[in-house]
Amino acid sequence: MVNKSIKTAILSFKEGVKYGWSTSSIRWVIGLAMMYFIFGMSYMQVFAPLFAKDILEIGEDGFGLMLSLTGLGGVIGAMTLAALNLREHRGLAIMFVMAGFGIMLVVFSLSTYLMIVPLSMALVILVGMFQTPFNTLANSILLDSAPSEMRGRVMALISLDRSVITVGATAAGFTAAWLGVQYAQIIFGSIVFIGVSLIASIAPAIRKIQ
């Protein structure tokens, strides 16, 4: 019975991968999502604690404030997304928020060289504003791009974020140890921005997703 359940799960996953790869909107959104989880979410997993402890020297209380401000930015971003009602322009919207997220990661890292803590904290809010809407947009596009019988299998693909975030966090840790926290975050943020720019140029169809 267990073996049968495992085989069924593997078969369903393969069908989801096959369908997702054959559907351009799903294929490119999953590609954006993997880039976002590997190179973007390492900010929360690795870089934010290191910035708080080693760069800004604001300690555990300061790190808690950073997380709170990131969450505040996320709420503002989600409310803005809901207010704009971008259902007919979700392709453009998902690329915009991901590009903005990458840019803000770079700007935040650069701001820490000035050692003006209030400035860096303000930028953390903007990081959260661009970070949170991505998941909402990605999930809505994937759900609408798949027929009802394939939605669960397609959504399983983006659920791989748990594993790829770990890969990104590992890479971020090694890069921070090698080049320093600020340089590493600049590199990872730049990869997010450059990656979404490349996908926008080679897959113009994604801009037309409604």
DRENSEVEX-547324 format. One line per 3 residues: number of its first residue (from 1); their letters; for each residue x negated, y, z negated of N, C-alpha, C. Coordinates in nm, 4 decimals. Layout:
<nodes>
NUM> A> X,Y,Z,X,Y,Z,X,Y,Z | ...
</nodes>
This chain:
<nodes>
1> MVN> -0.0824,-0.1205,0.0000,0.0000,0.0000,0.0000,-0.0866,0.1266,0.0000 | -0.1926,0.1255,-0.0828,-0.2822,0.2409,-0.0900,-0.3533,0.2609,0.0429 | -0.4042,0.1505,0.0990,-0.4735,0.1596,0.2270,-0.3813,0.2117,0.3358
4> KSI> -0.2555,0.1689,0.3332,-0.1590,0.2140,0.4334,-0.1343,0.3639,0.4197 | -0.1250,0.4117,0.2950,-0.1029,0.5544,0.2712,-0.2217,0.6367,0.3191 | -0.3431,0.5854,0.2958,-0.4638,0.6553,0.3406,-0.4682,0.6623,0.4924
7> KTA> -0.4352,0.5491,0.5572,-0.4359,0.5464,0.7037,-0.3320,0.6432,0.7597 | -0.2157,0.6492,0.6964,-0.1109,0.7410,0.7410,-0.1559,0.8859,0.7267 | -0.2225,0.9162,0.6141,-0.2712,1.0526,0.5908,-0.3776,1.0908,0.6927
10> ILS> -0.4678,0.9981,0.7224,-0.5734,1.0239,0.8208,-0.5137,1.0454,0.9587 | -0.4140,0.9627,0.9929,-0.3488,0.9753,1.1238,-0.2781,1.1102,1.1347 | -0.2095,1.1504,1.0289,-0.1400,1.2793,1.0294,-0.2389,1.3950,1.0436
13> FKE> -0.3526,1.3828,0.9745,-0.4549,1.4867,0.9839,-0.5104,1.4953,1.1260 | -0.5363,1.3802,1.1877,-0.5870,1.3782,1.3251,-0.4868,1.4417,1.4208 | -0.3596,1.4124,1.3999,-0.2566,1.4713,1.4855,-0.2515,1.6229,1.4683
16> GVK> -0.2691,1.6683,1.3433,-0.2720,1.8122,1.3181,-0.3893,1.8798,1.3856 | -0.5070,1.8155,1.3788,-0.6267,1.8690,1.4437,-0.6070,1.8742,1.5948 | -0.5523,1.7677,1.6516,-0.5316,1.7603,1.7965,-0.4338,1.8675,1.8423
19> YGW> -0.3252,1.8812,1.7699,-0.2262,1.9822,1.8080,-0.2823,2.1231,1.7893 | -0.3506,2.1455,1.6778,-0.4071,2.2771,1.6518,-0.5093,2.3175,1.7570 | -0.5926,2.2235,1.7996,-0.6942,2.2532,1.9002,-0.6318,2.2821,2.0362
22> STS> -0.5195,2.2199,2.0658,-0.4553,2.2385,2.1958,-0.3695,2.3643,2.2020 | -0.3466,2.4290,2.0874,-0.2645,2.5504,2.0822,-0.3552,2.6684,2.0500 | -0.3703,2.7594,2.1460,-0.4715,2.8651,2.1321,-0.4509,2.9515,2.0089
25> SIR> -0.3278,2.9894,1.9802,-0.3052,3.0767,1.8653,-0.3479,3.0089,1.7355 | -0.3177,2.8799,1.7231,-0.3565,2.8065,1.6021,-0.5073,2.7877,1.5984 | -0.5661,2.7524,1.7112,-0.7104,2.7275,1.7173,-0.7902,2.8500,1.6728
28> WVI> -0.7541,2.9659,1.7240,-0.8313,3.0854,1.6916,-0.8036,3.1375,1.5515 | -0.6825,3.1221,1.5041,-0.6530,3.1646,1.3669,-0.7264,3.0748,1.2672 | -0.7307,2.9448,1.2942,-0.8065,2.8543,1.2075,-0.9548,2.8906,1.2106
31> GLA> -1.0054,2.9269,1.3292,-1.1449,2.9698,1.3409,-1.1726,3.0936,1.2574 | -1.0816,3.1908,1.2634,-1.0954,3.3107,1.1800,-1.0909,3.2746,1.0326 | -0.9989,3.1850,0.9978,-0.9826,3.1470,0.8578,-1.1089,3.0799,0.8034
34> MMY> -1.1692,2.9908,0.8817,-1.2894,2.9231,0.8344,-1.4030,3.0240,0.8122 | -1.4134,3.1213,0.9028,-1.5154,3.2257,0.8878,-1.4881,3.3108,0.7645 | -1.3617,3.3412,0.7445,-1.3202,3.4204,0.6278,-1.3517,3.3470,0.4980
37> FIF> -1.3194,3.2182,0.4919,-1.3408,3.1421,0.3690,-1.4895,3.1197,0.3409 | -1.5679,3.0935,0.4443,-1.7099,3.0634,0.4238,-1.7896,3.1891,0.3904 | -1.7717,3.2941,0.4704,-1.8575,3.4114,0.4554,-1.7917,3.5267,0.3796
40> GMS> -1.6588,3.5291,0.3744,-1.5904,3.6372,0.3054,-1.5610,3.6068,0.1600 | -1.5065,3.4885,0.1337,-1.4653,3.4556,-0.0023,-1.5822,3.4291,-0.0958 | -1.7019,3.4191,-0.0412,-1.8196,3.4065,-0.1281,-1.8378,3.5318,-0.2134
43> YMQ> -1.7743,3.6415,-0.1728,-1.7776,3.7637,-0.2550,-1.7204,3.7342,-0.3934 | -1.6050,3.6664,-0.3967,-1.5406,3.6371,-0.5248,-1.6137,3.5272,-0.6007 | -1.6633,3.4282,-0.5273,-1.7225,3.3114,-0.5913,-1.8636,3.3372,-0.6438
46> VFA> -1.9414,3.4154,-0.5712,-2.0842,3.4294,-0.6020,-2.1262,3.5749,-0.6230 | -2.0956,3.6599,-0.5278,-2.1555,3.7932,-0.5274,-2.1021,3.8853,-0.6365 | -1.9705,3.8857,-0.6587,-1.9138,3.9770,-0.7584,-1.9758,3.9581,-0.8972
49> PLF> -1.9873,3.8340,-0.9463,-2.0532,3.8177,-1.0772,-2.1979,3.8657,-1.0790 | -2.2700,3.8433,-0.9684,-2.4098,3.8852,-0.9619,-2.4217,4.0372,-0.9567 | -2.3314,4.1015,-0.8830,-2.3326,4.2483,-0.8799,-2.3070,4.3049,-1.0196
52> AKD> -2.2088,4.2466,-1.0882,-2.1745,4.2964,-1.2215,-2.2890,4.2778,-1.3198 | -2.3535,4.1630,-1.3146,-2.4571,4.1314,-1.4127,-2.5923,4.1923,-1.3787 | -2.6377,4.1721,-1.2560,-2.7760,4.2044,-1.2216,-2.7946,4.3386,-1.1519
55> ILE> -2.6945,4.3863,-1.0799,-2.7119,4.5092,-1.0014,-2.6518,4.6294,-1.0730 | -2.5223,4.6244,-1.1001,-2.4566,4.7372,-1.1660,-2.4753,4.7351,-1.3171 | -2.5113,4.6179,-1.3690,-2.5374,4.6001,-1.5122,-2.4191,4.6475,-1.5979
58> IGE> -2.3007,4.5993,-1.5643,-2.1800,4.6383,-1.6374,-2.1270,4.5246,-1.7240 | -2.1935,4.4098,-1.7207,-2.1604,4.3015,-1.8109,-2.0283,4.2321,-1.7811 | -1.9854,4.1498,-1.8763,-1.8646,4.0700,-1.8571,-1.7393,4.1563,-1.8500
61> DGF> -1.7345,4.2603,-1.9323,-1.6187,4.3498,-1.9292,-1.6092,4.4203,-1.7935 | -1.7236,4.4622,-1.7418,-1.7254,4.5272,-1.6112,-1.6855,4.4322,-1.5006 | -1.7293,4.3065,-1.5134,-1.6904,4.2068,-1.4141,-1.5396,4.1847,-1.4179
64> GLM> -1.4835,4.1792,-1.5377,-1.3384,4.1658,-1.5495,-1.2660,4.2826,-1.4854 | -1.3226,4.4034,-1.5013,-1.2641,4.5213,-1.4384,-1.2725,4.5107,-1.2861 | -1.3856,4.4613,-1.2356,-1.3995,4.4421,-1.0907,-1.2905,4.3504,-1.0373
67> LSL> -1.2667,4.2402,-1.1067,-1.1630,4.1468,-1.0632,-1.0252,4.2115,-1.0682 | -1.0011,4.2903,-1.1726,-0.8720,4.3571,-1.1858,-0.8507,4.4573,-1.0725 | -0.9569,4.5316,-1.0397,-0.9460,4.6302,-0.9326,-0.9302,4.5632,-0.7965
70> TGL> -0.9970,4.4489,-0.7792,-0.9781,4.3730,-0.6558,-0.8332,4.3274,-0.6442 | -0.7777,4.2810,-0.7576,-0.6371,4.2404,-0.7579,-0.5435,4.3566,-0.7302 | -0.5758,4.4740,-0.7870,-0.4960,4.5940,-0.7610,-0.4974,4.6273,-0.6122
73> GGV> -0.6158,4.6204,-0.5534,-0.6254,4.6444,-0.4097,-0.5449,4.5438,-0.3304 | -0.5458,4.4178,-0.3764,-0.4680,4.3146,-0.3084,-0.3191,4.3447,-0.3114 | -0.2701,4.3918,-0.4263,-0.1285,4.4289,-0.4375,-0.0954,4.5437,-0.3419
76> IGA> -0.1830,4.6442,-0.3378,-0.1612,4.7583,-0.2479,-0.1615,4.7114,-0.1028 | -0.2567,4.6234,-0.0695,-0.2641,4.5724,0.0666,-0.1405,4.4929,0.1053 | -0.0934,4.4074,0.0144,0.0253,4.3262,0.0420,0.1488,4.4134,0.0592
79> MTL> 0.1624,4.5156,-0.0260,0.2773,4.6054,-0.0160,0.2725,4.6864,0.1129 | 0.1516,4.7286,0.1504,0.1364,4.8027,0.2756,0.1735,4.7165,0.3949 | 0.1284,4.5913,0.3928,0.1597,4.4985,0.5015,0.3100,4.4774,0.5129
82> AAL> 0.3771,4.4609,0.3982,0.5226,4.4411,0.3989,0.5950,4.5657,0.4496 | 0.5457,4.6827,0.4112,0.6107,4.8073,0.4514,0.5958,4.8340,0.6011 | 0.4810,4.7970,0.6566,0.4563,4.8221,0.7991,0.5341,4.7275,0.8892
85> NLR> 0.5701,4.6080,0.8373,0.6486,4.5110,0.9140,0.5855,4.4867,1.0517 | 0.4658,4.4269,1.0507,0.3881,4.4095,1.1738,0.4158,4.2770,1.2443 | 0.5393,4.2299,1.2388,0.5708,4.0981,1.2940,0.5374,4.0874,1.4426
88> EHR> 0.5523,4.1960,1.5167,0.5261,4.1920,1.6610,0.3797,4.2191,1.6938 | 0.2986,4.2457,1.5940,0.1573,4.2758,1.6191,0.0677,4.2024,1.5204 | 0.1036,4.0801,1.4860,0.0275,4.0093,1.3838,-0.1122,3.9714,1.4308
91> GLA> -0.1287,3.9478,1.5621,-0.2613,3.9161,1.6140,-0.3582,4.0306,1.5917 | -0.3143,4.1501,1.6267,-0.3980,4.2679,1.6044,-0.4189,4.2922,1.4554 | -0.3141,4.2702,1.3773,-0.3221,4.2970,1.2338,-0.4224,4.2055,1.1649
94> IMF> -0.4226,4.0764,1.1998,-0.5126,3.9829,1.1315,-0.6580,4.0130,1.1653 | -0.6827,4.0555,1.2896,-0.8196,4.0920,1.3254,-0.8611,4.2224,1.2577 | -0.7662,4.3151,1.2454,-0.7970,4.4432,1.1810,-0.8322,4.4238,1.0346
97> VMA> -0.7507,4.3450,0.9614,-0.7772,4.3304,0.8179,-0.9056,4.2509,0.7943 | -0.9353,4.1535,0.8824,-1.0574,4.0755,0.8630,-1.1805,4.1606,0.8949 | -1.1725,4.2391,1.0020,-1.2839,4.3289,1.0349,-1.3036,4.4314,0.9235
100> GFG> -1.1932,4.4853,0.8718,-1.2019,4.5809,0.7627,-1.2613,4.5195,0.6375 | -1.2271,4.3935,0.6112,-1.2822,4.3225,0.4957,-1.4334,4.3105,0.5079 | -1.4805,4.2711,0.6263,-1.6248,4.2593,0.6479,-1.6957,4.3922,0.6306
103> IML> -1.6370,4.4982,0.6867,-1.6972,4.6310,0.6750,-1.7034,4.6758,0.5293 | -1.5944,4.6536,0.4556,-1.5912,4.6990,0.3164,-1.6891,4.6216,0.2295 | -1.7132,4.4944,0.2601,-1.8144,4.4188,0.1859,-1.9522,4.4811,0.2057
106> VVF> -1.9807,4.5224,0.3285,-2.1091,4.5866,0.3575,-2.1182,4.7218,0.2874 | -2.0129,4.8023,0.2986,-2.0126,4.9362,0.2376,-2.0254,4.9256,0.0863 | -1.9527,4.8309,0.0257,-1.9625,4.8121,-0.1189,-2.1051,4.7774,-0.1599
109> SLS> -2.1670,4.6860,-0.0866,-2.3035,4.6468,-0.1200,-2.3991,4.7646,-0.1066 | -2.3833,4.8428,-0.0008,-2.4698,4.9600,0.0184,-2.4495,5.0619,-0.0939 | -2.3260,5.0745,-0.1416,-2.2978,5.1735,-0.2464,-2.3705,5.1416,-0.3766
112> TYL> -2.3999,5.0138,-0.3986,-2.4645,4.9772,-0.5251,-2.6093,5.0253,-0.5323 | -2.6677,5.0612,-0.4188,-2.8030,5.1178,-0.4217,-2.8027,5.2555,-0.4877 | -2.6885,5.3242,-0.4829,-2.6778,5.4571,-0.5425,-2.6614,5.4513,-0.6938
115> MIV> -2.6198,5.3341,-0.7426,-2.5982,5.3135,-0.8863,-2.4964,5.4117,-0.9425 | -2.3953,5.4423,-0.8624,-2.2826,5.5241,-0.9085,-2.1665,5.4270,-0.9293 | -2.1520,5.3802,-1.0520,-2.0564,5.2732,-1.0805,-1.9130,5.3093,-1.0420
118> PLS> -1.8631,5.4300,-1.0728,-1.7251,5.4631,-1.0334,-1.7026,5.4523,-0.8819 | -1.8029,5.4904,-0.8026,-1.7909,5.4798,-0.6574,-1.7782,5.3341,-0.6152 | -1.8645,5.2494,-0.6684,-1.8589,5.1075,-0.6335,-1.7264,5.0454,-0.6772
121> MAL> -1.6762,5.0848,-0.7926,-1.5486,5.0332,-0.8408,-1.4337,5.0765,-0.7504 | -1.4394,5.1988,-0.7017,-1.3353,5.2460,-0.6100,-1.3375,5.1655,-0.4805 | -1.4568,5.1340,-0.4334,-1.4692,5.0560,-0.3103,-1.4200,4.9120,-0.3296
124> VIL> -1.4309,4.8614,-0.4525,-1.3789,4.7277,-0.4819,-1.2286,4.7212,-0.4550 | -1.1581,4.8303,-0.4828,-1.0146,4.8353,-0.4538,-0.9903,4.8189,-0.3042 | -1.0711,4.8870,-0.2232,-1.0565,4.8758,-0.0773,-1.0910,4.7357,-0.0285
127> VGM> -1.1896,4.6718,-0.0917,-1.2211,4.5328,-0.0577,-1.0970,4.4457,-0.0780 | -1.0303,4.4623,-0.1921,-0.9101,4.3842,-0.2200,-0.7971,4.4147,-0.1243 | -0.7847,4.5405,-0.0821,-0.6778,4.5782,0.0107,-0.6896,4.5057,0.1439
130> FQT> -0.8119,4.4836,0.1907,-0.8314,4.4145,0.3173,-0.8379,4.2631,0.2999 | -0.8739,4.2196,0.1813,-0.8917,4.0761,0.1579,-0.7589,4.0002,0.1529 | -0.6657,4.0492,0.0751,-0.5429,3.9751,0.0467,-0.4510,3.9550,0.1670
133> PFN> -0.4264,4.0574,0.2525,-0.3314,4.0380,0.3625,-0.3706,3.9290,0.4614 | -0.4990,3.8915,0.4650,-0.5418,3.7914,0.5636,-0.4653,3.6612,0.5465 | -0.4575,3.6111,0.4237,-0.3904,3.4836,0.4004,-0.2440,3.4884,0.4424
136> TLA> -0.1771,3.5979,0.4101,-0.0356,3.6124,0.4459,-0.0173,3.6080,0.5964 | -0.1009,3.6836,0.6674,-0.0906,3.6879,0.8136,-0.1242,3.5525,0.8765 | -0.2319,3.4898,0.8282,-0.2730,3.3603,0.8841,-0.1645,3.2552,0.8642
139> NSI> -0.1093,3.2477,0.7443,-0.0058,3.1479,0.7170,0.1194,3.1709,0.8014 | 0.1594,3.2958,0.8164,0.2809,3.3238,0.8935,0.2619,3.2911,1.0413 | 0.1420,3.3210,1.0945,0.1151,3.2889,1.2347,0.1144,3.1388,1.2568
142> LLD> 0.0494,3.0659,1.1678,0.0432,2.9203,1.1821,0.1816,2.8577,1.1726 | 0.2630,2.9039,1.0798,0.3977,2.8484,1.0645,0.4829,2.8737,1.1884 | 0.4717,2.9926,1.2445,0.5533,3.0261,1.3617,0.4994,2.9657,1.4910
145> SAP> 0.3721,2.9264,1.4917,0.3106,2.8723,1.6136,0.3303,2.7217,1.6280 | 0.3802,2.6573,1.5243,0.3957,2.5115,1.5265,0.5428,2.4741,1.5138 | 0.5856,2.3693,1.5844,0.7230,2.3210,1.5664,0.7408,2.2633,1.4267
148> SEM> 0.8636,2.2516,1.3835,0.8924,2.2109,1.2457,0.8263,2.0795,1.2074 | 0.8187,1.9840,1.3017,0.7623,1.8533,1.2693,0.6095,1.8553,1.2557 | 0.5451,1.9654,1.3007,0.4001,1.9738,1.2942,0.3505,2.0750,1.1915
151> RGR> 0.4411,2.1471,1.1290,0.3986,2.2563,1.0413,0.3165,2.2075,0.9227 | 0.3586,2.0998,0.8605,0.2845,2.0478,0.7465,0.1439,2.0069,0.7844 | 0.1288,1.9440,0.9007,-0.0021,1.8988,0.9453,-0.0917,2.0155,0.9838
154> VMA> -0.0322,2.1183,1.0444,-0.1103,2.2364,1.0802,-0.1539,2.3115,0.9547 | -0.0637,2.3256,0.8584,-0.0985,2.3956,0.7349,-0.2048,2.3202,0.6551 | -0.2108,2.1881,0.6757,-0.3143,2.1101,0.6072,-0.4534,2.1523,0.6525
157> LIS> -0.4636,2.2025,0.7760,-0.5939,2.2443,0.8274,-0.6469,2.3644,0.7499 | -0.5589,2.4609,0.7229,-0.6054,2.5796,0.6500,-0.6265,2.5472,0.5027 | -0.5697,2.4360,0.4561,-0.5916,2.3940,0.3183,-0.7336,2.3431,0.2951
160> LDR> -0.8103,2.3303,0.4032,-0.9508,2.2927,0.3897,-1.0332,2.4043,0.3272 | -0.9668,2.5178,0.2979,-1.0401,2.6303,0.2391,-1.1113,2.5916,0.1103 | -1.0545,2.4958,0.0352,-1.1177,2.4564,-0.0906,-1.2578,2.4017,-0.0690
163> SVI> -1.2745,2.3274,0.0386,-1.4056,2.2680,0.0643,-1.5001,2.3657,0.1320 | -1.4505,2.4439,0.2280,-1.5402,2.5348,0.3002,-1.5819,2.6528,0.2129 | -1.4977,2.6923,0.1167,-1.5381,2.7970,0.0225,-1.6587,2.7515,-0.0579
166> TVG> -1.6592,2.6236,-0.0936,-1.7735,2.5687,-0.1672,-1.8999,2.5734,-0.0829 | -1.8855,2.5415,0.0466,-2.0003,2.5487,0.1384,-2.0518,2.6922,0.1450 | -1.9591,2.7872,0.1588,-1.9983,2.9275,0.1656,-2.0635,2.9758,0.0380
169> ATA> -2.0107,2.9316,-0.0758,-2.0679,2.9720,-0.2039,-2.2095,2.9188,-0.2207 | -2.2312,2.7954,-0.1765,-2.3657,2.7371,-0.1838,-2.4637,2.8165,-0.0979 | -2.4216,2.8460,0.0258,-2.5067,2.9240,0.1158,-2.5317,3.0641,0.0591
172> AGF> -2.4288,3.1230,-0.0016,-2.4436,3.2566,-0.0594,-2.5425,3.2559,-0.1751 | -2.5367,3.1515,-0.2573,-2.6288,3.1422,-0.3697,-2.7735,3.1337,-0.3254 | -2.7983,3.0498,-0.2248,-2.9350,3.0364,-0.1733,-2.9825,3.1660,-0.1082
175> TAA> -2.8921,3.2313,-0.0323,-2.9300,3.3553,0.0359,-2.9580,3.4671,-0.0646 | -2.8764,3.4752,-0.1695,-2.8977,3.5770,-0.2725,-3.0285,3.5544,-0.3467 | -3.0606,3.4272,-0.3724,-3.1864,3.3965,-0.4403,-3.3062,3.4282,-0.3516
178> WLG> -3.2893,3.4153,-0.2219,-3.3991,3.4357,-0.1268,-3.4190,3.5834,-0.0938 | -3.3084,3.6542,-0.0627,-3.3190,3.7912,-0.0135,-3.2733,3.8961,-0.1139 | -3.2067,3.8529,-0.2189,-3.1482,3.9483,-0.3128,-2.9987,3.9602,-0.2903
181> VQY> -2.9282,3.9976,-0.3942,-2.7818,4.0004,-0.3897,-2.7304,4.0991,-0.2851 | -2.7850,4.2191,-0.2841,-2.7331,4.3223,-0.1943,-2.7551,4.2873,-0.0473 | -2.8763,4.2436,-0.0126,-2.9029,4.2036,0.1260,-2.8145,4.0868,0.1668
184> AQI> -2.7981,3.9913,0.0772,-2.7168,3.8737,0.1090,-2.5722,3.9128,0.1357 | -2.5166,4.0014,0.0515,-2.3785,4.0434,0.0742,-2.3631,4.1228,0.2030 | -2.4623,4.2037,0.2355,-2.4594,4.2776,0.3624,-2.4586,4.1799,0.4804
187> IFG> -2.5392,4.0762,0.4722,-2.5453,3.9759,0.5799,-2.4119,3.9045,0.5933 | -2.3561,3.8601,0.4812,-2.2304,3.7855,0.4864,-2.1153,3.8742,0.5349 | -2.1103,3.9989,0.4880,-2.0074,4.0907,0.5360,-2.0218,4.1190,0.6843
190> SIV> -2.1456,4.1335,0.7295,-2.1705,4.1581,0.8721,-2.1278,4.0391,0.9570 | -2.1497,3.9187,0.9078,-2.1074,3.7991,0.9813,-1.9561,3.7976,0.9982 | -1.8837,3.8358,0.8925,-1.7377,3.8426,0.9019,-1.6958,3.9412,1.0108
193> FIG> -1.7555,4.0604,1.0089,-1.7180,4.1631,1.1073,-1.7581,4.1219,1.2492 | -1.8806,4.0759,1.2651,-1.9286,4.0370,1.3986,-1.8496,3.9169,1.4502 | -1.8185,3.8235,1.3609,-1.7447,3.7043,1.4017,-1.6074,3.7372,1.4565
196> VSL> -1.5327,3.8212,1.3858,-1.3988,3.8556,1.4338,-1.4079,3.9398,1.5614 | -1.5124,4.0203,1.5738,-1.5307,4.0999,1.6961,-1.5575,4.0096,1.8153 | -1.6393,3.9057,1.7956,-1.6678,3.8125,1.9043,-1.5430,3.7359,1.9459
199> IAS> -1.4664,3.6901,1.8474,-1.3444,3.6158,1.8798,-1.2460,3.7059,1.9536 | -1.2372,3.8314,1.9133,-1.1477,3.9248,1.9818,-1.1889,3.9455,2.1273 | -1.3205,3.9394,2.1529,-1.3685,3.9625,2.2898,-1.3562,3.8395,2.3787
202> IAP> -1.3760,3.7202,2.3224,-1.3711,3.5990,2.4048,-1.2318,3.5358,2.4075 | -1.1444,3.5773,2.3164,-1.0082,3.5230,2.3131,-0.9081,3.6370,2.3036 | -0.8929,3.7146,2.4128,-0.8012,3.8294,2.4075,-0.6568,3.7890,2.3798
205> AIR> -0.6236,3.6610,2.4013,-0.4868,3.6156,2.3773,-0.4462,3.6314,2.2311 | -0.5443,3.6262,2.1428,-0.5121,3.6366,2.0002,-0.4564,3.7739,1.9667 | -0.4942,3.8738,2.0451,-0.4426,4.0075,2.0199,-0.2939,4.0197,2.0545
208> KIQ> -0.2437,3.9242,2.1338,-0.1044,3.9301,2.1768,-0.0114,3.8466,2.0904 | -0.0672,3.7816,1.9862,0.0162,3.7021,1.8981,0.1165,3.7902,1.8260 | 0.2418,3.7498,1.8281,0.3463,3.8269,1.7623,0.3853,3.7641,1.6296
</nodes>
